[in-house]
Amino acid sequence: MSPPADAPAAPGLGAPAPALGPAPGPVTIVTTMKNEGAFLLEWVAHYKGLGADHLFIATNDCADPTVEMVQRLEALGLARHHATRIRRGGIQRSALRQARWYPEVTEAEWLLVCDADEFLCVKVGDHSIRALIEASDPAAHEVIGINWRNFGAAGLRGYEDRPVTQRFTRCQGRTGRGNYIKSLFRGLENVARIGIHLPHPRPELGRPFHRCIAGGGPWRNIVGEMILGIDWSAAQMNHYALRGRDSFLVKRERGRVNHAGQDMGIDYWRRFDLNRFENHDIRAHDAATARWLSALMADPVLADLHERAVDWHRGRIAALLDAPDFAALAAAIDAEMAPPPGPTPAIPPAAPTG
């Protein structure tokens, strides 16, 4: 299957970052998925539209057609599938360790770990992932941090087979607390562990990684290593943790891959149902994503699997709404949800905050 023709802080301590070639080399996106089939093709189309060379997709215990979809993508040369062998540290950490078995990961120059509900939004150059790398002084940096921007449910309850990035446009504003980041990083040979938010250096490296925030700005820690002062000027990681009330019930049933055993109840909902502002920066990616999504849906096997995944998702919603504990959570969410808010001005751009 051919891709669309037109798809497009101060350095750390110690030794300088390893030298780079004249242009960014292969870029691989690494993710883990369970029962994400209803949302999978939009996610794939988005990252291929950004210019990602490879998609490494690890799956575990899927009841929907996610595995068959990823296997079809692999047959088309668009992804590498891995069936996660769950070992110490849980599902996601096992998958990230096992990712190093594959050349799409080990031979990549740049890697990005993100989930099926995370969509990178690039605001520089031609809005490609390479434009972001080139804008972030890659010769001097090994890690490029990208702040989350959390998008709430905005009063939406039901599931629709429409792009998540178009349905949900209400989001958080800037706060003084900073925000979690996801990382583009290079130099896998110096990485002891691929983390969900950050790579961890090998002790023998003898120094921290050379890090910057997206666009090349300074790395401003607020809490620990993963929460930074917000700078969305060059990029943001759109995070759609809820995707509406009904899809959230399906997510809760699946469980948290990085915190197994922790329930996603009303407190989780409150944490991520952030709707004060409206943001449409990701519209810059719509054309490239639409071209890829059209190409993916033109494959009859993928199109059929997508419809089956949508039917499965709708069936799980109906079943969960009939289950007493999930119905109680839905009622608690309803009690908290305001009607969908009307238009408000987008949050104005601002200088990076520390």
N, C-alpha and C positions, 0 to 999 in steps of 0.2 A: 504494500500500500504506500503510495507516494505522499509525502507531506504537501500541504498547500505551497504553491510556488513562492508566495511572498510572505511566508511566515517569518517572521523575523527573530583622637587623643594623641597624645604624643606616643611614639613607638615605645614598646616595653623595654625592659632592661636587658642588658647582655648583648649577645651577638645579633647582627642584623638578620632580617628574614631571608630565607633562601631566595636566590635569584629566579626571576620569571622570564619566560620567552616574550617575544614582541607583542603577543595578543593573548587574551585568556584562552586556555586550552579547554578540553572537554568539561562540561558541567553536568553533574548527576544529582538528581533529587532522590532522596531516600525517605521512604514512608512505611508505616505499618497500617493495615486495614483489617477490619472485621465488620461484615454486614454493611458495607458502604456502597453497594452496587448502584443504588438509586442516585448517588451523587458522583460516582466514579468518573464518568466520561467528561463532565464539566471540568473536574479537577485535572484530568489528563490533558484536555484541550487547552486549559489555561497555561499549564507549565510548558507544553510544547509550543504554544504561542509566544511564551517568554524566551524561547530559544534553548531550552534545556536539551542536552544531547541524549541523556539516558534517564529513565525512570526505574528505580529499584523499588518494587512493591512487595513487601512481606505480608503474608496473610496468616490468620490463625482461626480455626474453629468457625468458619463462616457457614451460616445456614441459608443465606441468600446466594445469588449467582456471582458474588464478587470473584471467587476463585476462577470460575469459567471465563469471566470477562478479562481478568488479568492474563490468563493463559492465552486467550485469543489475541490480546495486545502483544504478547510475547511472540506468537506465531507471525504477527504482522511486522515484527521488528521494532515495536514501539515501547516495550517495557521488558524488564527482567522480573520474573516471578520467583518468590522464595516462600516455601511453606515453613513457617517458624517452628523450630524445635525449642520448646519452652524449657529453660534451664534456670539456674540461680539468677535472682534479680528480676524475675518476672518476664512478661511477654515482650514489651518494647525493648528492654535492655538486651534480651536474648537476640531479638531480631537485629539490633544494631551491631552486636558482636558478630553475628553470622553474615552480615552484609559484607564483611571483609573477605569472604570466600569468593567474591565475584569480581571479574575484571572491570565491569562497569563502575564499580566503586573504587577498586585499588588503582585503576589507571586514570581516574578523573583528576583533573587539576583542581577543580573546585567542587565542594559538596555542600548540600543544604538538606538538613533533616526537617521535615515538616509533616503535619497530619492532614487528613482528608478534609478538615474544616479550616485549613489555613491557606490563604491565597496571597502570594507575594504581589505587591503593588509597587511598581517602579515609576518614579516621577522624573527621571533624568534621561537625557539623550533620546534614543528611539524607544524607550520604555522596555528594553530587553534586559535580561539578566546580565548580559555582558556589558551593557551600558552602565549598570549599577556597579559592577566590578571595576570598570575603568574609571568611574567617577570617585572611587574610594581609595585611590593611591595604592593599587594592589602590590606594587613592588616593595612597599614599606610595611604592608600588613598581611598577616596570615588569617585573621578572623575579622569578618565584617558583621557587626551586630545590627539587627533589624528589629525595631520596636514593634510589639503587638499593637494593633488597634482593634479593640473588642467591639463587635457589632451585636446588638441585642435583638430581641424578637419583635419589638415595635408593635406589640398587641396582636401579632399574627398567631393563630392557633393551628389551622389545618396545614396539611402538606400539599404542595403543588409540584408537578413535574416541570419546573422552570429553574433556570440558573439561580443558585443561591446568591450569587453576587449581585443579581438584579432584584431579587425579592427583598433583601435586607440591606438597608442603606442608613439606618439609624445606629449611632455609635457613641462611644465615650468621648469626652473632651480631655484636655490636658489636666493632669492633677499634679500636685506637689510630690506625690509618692513615687513617681517614675513608673516603669512598666517592664514586664518581662520581654525578653528578646529571643529571637531565633538567629542562627548564625550561618552565614556563608563562610566556609573555611577551606584552606589548602594545606598541603604538607602532611598527608595522612601518615607518612613514615614517622612523624614526630608525635602522633596522637596515640596516647595510651588507651583511651576509651572515647568512642563517639557518644557524646551526650545528647539528650533530647533537646537541650537549649544551647549547649556549648561543647566544643571538644576539650578534652583534658590532656595536657601535655605529658609526655613520658618524663619520668624523674631525671633520666640521664640527659635530657635536653638542658637542664640546669638554668632555665629561665622561663618566665611566662611567655605566652604567645604575644606577638605584636598585634594589637587590636585597635579597631576604630569603629565608630558608629557609621551606618550607611551614609555615603557621601564623603567619608574621610575625616569626619569630626572626632573630637576626643571621646574616649570611653569614660563615661561618668557613672561610676557605681553609686547606687542609692542604698540597696539592701543586698548584701552578698555579692555573688558574681553574676546573677542572672537578671537583676532588676536595675535598669538604667534610667537616667534622666531621659525624657522623651525628646526625640528629634525625628520627626516624620518628613523632613524637608526633601530627602532624596528617595526614601522608600518607607513603606510600612507593611507589616504582615497582617493583612485583614484576617481576623479570627472570628469565625461564625460558630461559637461553641454551642449555641442553642438550636438554631434553624427552625424556630417555631415550637409551640407547645407540643404538638403531637410527635414530631420527629425527635424531640428531646426525650420523650418517653421511651422510644426505641433505643436511643443512646444510653439511657439509664439501664435498660435491660442488658445491653451489651456489657456495660461496666467500663471502668477506666483502665486502659492498657498500661499506664505508667504508675498507677496507684491501685493495684488490684485489691479488692476487698473494701475499698472506700465507696460509700454510697453517694450517688449523685441525686440529692434531694432538693428541697426548696432552698437551702442555703447556697448550693451551687448555682441554682437558677438566679437567685438575687445577685450573686457575685458577677454574673455575666450579662444580665438583662439591662444593658446600658444603652439608653436611647436619647440622650439629651441633645445630641447634635446629628446633623445629616452630613454624609460624606459620599461623594461620587468620584473620587480620584481613580478608582479602578475602571471607570468607563473608558479610560485610555487603552485598556486591553481588550475591549469588547470585540473589535473587528478581527483581531488575530485569533481570539478564542472562538468566535463564531465560525471562522473558516475551518479551524481544526475540528470543532464539534460537528460541523456539516460533513466533513470527510470521514469522521469516525462513524457517524450514523448512516453513512452511505454503505458501510459494510453490513450486509444482511445478518451476519451472525451476531455482531455487536448490537445491532438495532434490536434483534429479538431478545438477546440477553438483557439489554437495558429495560425493555418492557416487562420482562419477567421480574427484574429487580424492583421496578416500580410497584408491580402488583404485590410482591412479597412485602415491601415496606408498608403499603396501605393495609395489607392483611394483618401485619403485626400491630399497627396502630389500633385497628378495630378490636383485636384480641386484648390488647393492653387496657384499652378504655373500659373493657368489661371485667378486668381483674381488680379486686377491691383496693389493693395497695396503690396500684397505678392510677386508678380512678380518683383516689384520695389526693394523690399528688397533682393530678390535673385540676381538681377542684381548688387546691391551695394556690396553684399558679393562676387560675382564673380570678381568684379573690385579689391577687396582687396586680394583675395586668390592667393597665389603663387602656382605653380605646386607642387604636393606632393614632399617633400624634400627627398633627398637620405639619405643613412645611415650616421649617425654620432656617435661618441662614446657616450655611456651613461654618464650622469653626474657622476663624481667620488664621492664616499662616503666622507663625511666630518663630523667633529665634530659638535655637536649642536652649533647654532649661536644665539646670543641674540640680 
